[in-house]
Amino acid sequence: MGLDVSAPDPPTLQPEADVQEYDDVSVSGENDYHREELEAFLHEGAWEESFDRWAEDTGLDEREFETALDLDLFAEFDFFWDDFADRVGYHAPGIPEDWKVRDIHPDIDSWNAVSSINASLTELGQVVCDVLESEYVDWEAEFEAPDDLPDF
């Protein structure tokens, strides 16, 4: 399907943010999340490149995209280095389950729209991680597994 829109500005990552507070993220090990470096990569082109790749195949329609922009959801992404897993991790923003009660946005009128926006933002987060890992991140995990792990 695809979406023909310009990429919003990349998110500003908060170095002090605690990834343990996210319900959808589990990170072990060191707390050096490399957010400053990742944010620099996003501004150097990783965000726009990722957004363009994502936009080519997204099922998000223009109305839903505009709604996500109005709610400033793209600015709420968080990306961080997960040293234990040797990968870039992310937290994708989303529309909360109580959207009906809170009257979040006039164009959000169905669970279908909410699901589409939330799923599409999750997909974008993964694309950004993939681009960062394959084309920008050049460090390796410092975590070393103990020698006494069982063989599986």
C-alpha positions in Angstrom: 0.0 0.0 0.0 2.5 2.6 1.1 2.3 6.2 2.3 3.6 9.2 0.4 4.5 11.7 3.2 7.6 13.4 4.5 9.3 12.1 7.5 8.6 13.9 10.8 11.5 15.2 12.8 13.5 12.4 14.6 12.7 11.9 18.3 14.8 13.5 21.0 16.1 10.7 23.2 16.2 11.3 26.9 19.5 9.9 28.4 18.0 9.7 31.9 14.9 7.7 30.8 14.6 4.3 32.6 13.8 1.6 30.1 12.6 -0.6 33.0 9.5 1.6 33.2 8.3 0.4 29.8 5.8 -2.4 29.8 6.9 -3.7 26.4 10.7 -3.7 27.1 12.9 -6.0 29.1 16.6 -5.1 29.3 19.3 -6.6 31.5 22.9 -5.7 32.1 24.6 -2.3 31.9 22.7 1.0 31.9 24.8 2.6 29.2 22.1 3.0 26.6 24.2 5.0 24.2 21.2 7.3 23.6 23.4 10.3 22.7 25.1 8.3 19.9 21.8 6.8 18.7 20.2 10.3 18.6 23.1 11.6 16.5 22.7 8.7 14.1 19.0 9.5 13.8 19.8 13.1 12.9 22.6 12.0 10.5 20.0 10.2 8.3 19.0 6.9 10.1 15.6 8.3 11.0 14.7 9.5 7.5 16.1 6.4 5.8 14.1 4.2 8.2 11.0 6.3 7.8 11.1 6.1 4.0 11.6 2.3 4.1 8.7 1.9 6.5 6.5 4.3 4.5 6.9 2.2 1.3 5.1 -0.7 2.9 3.0 0.6 5.8 -0.7 -0.1 5.9 -1.2 3.2 7.7 -3.4 5.5 5.7 -2.9 9.3 5.5 -5.7 10.1 8.0 -4.1 7.8 10.6 -0.7 9.2 9.8 -2.0 12.8 10.4 -3.6 11.6 13.6 -0.3 10.2 14.8 1.4 13.5 13.9 -1.2 15.5 15.7 -0.7 13.4 18.8 3.1 13.9 18.5 3.6 10.2 18.7 6.7 10.1 16.4 8.5 12.3 18.9 7.8 9.8 21.7 9.9 7.0 20.4 12.8 5.8 22.5 15.8 4.0 21.2 18.6 2.5 23.3 21.5 0.1 23.3 20.7 -3.2 25.0 24.2 -4.5 25.9 23.0 -7.8 27.2 21.2 -8.7 24.0 23.8 -6.9 21.8 21.2 -5.0 19.9 19.4 -1.7 19.6 16.1 -1.8 21.5 13.2 0.5 21.3 9.9 1.6 22.9 7.2 2.6 20.4 4.6 5.1 21.5 0.9 4.3 21.1 -2.6 5.3 21.8 -3.8 4.0 25.2 -6.5 1.5 25.7 -8.8 4.0 27.3 -8.8 6.2 24.2 -12.6 6.4 24.2 -12.9 7.7 27.7 -10.1 10.2 27.3 -11.3 11.5 23.9 -7.8 11.6 22.6 -8.4 12.8 19.1 -11.5 13.5 17.0 -10.3 11.3 14.1 -9.9 8.3 16.4 -13.3 6.6 16.2 -12.6 2.9 16.2 -10.4 0.1 17.6 -9.4 -0.5 14.0 -7.8 2.9 13.7 -6.1 2.6 17.1 -4.7 -0.8 16.3 -3.5 0.3 12.9 -1.6 3.3 14.4 -0.1 1.3 17.2 0.9 -1.6 15.0 2.4 0.7 12.4 4.4 2.6 15.0 5.8 -0.7 16.4 6.8 -1.7 12.8 8.5 1.7 12.3 10.5 1.2 15.6 11.8 -2.2 14.4 12.8 -0.7 11.0 14.7 2.0 12.8 16.5 -0.5 14.9 17.4 -2.6 11.9 18.8 0.4 10.0 20.7 1.6 13.1 22.3 -1.9 13.7 23.2 -2.6 10.1 24.4 0.8 9.0 25.3 3.0 12.0 26.2 1.1 15.2 29.8 -0.1 15.2 30.2 -1.0 18.9 29.8 -4.4 20.4 28.3 -5.6 23.6 30.6 -5.5 26.6 28.6 -8.2 28.4 30.3 -11.5 28.5 28.3 -14.6 29.4 29.7 -16.7 32.3 31.7 -19.8 31.4 29.3 -22.1 33.4 26.2 -21.7 31.2 24.7 -25.1 30.2 24.9 -26.3 26.6 21.5 -26.6 24.9 
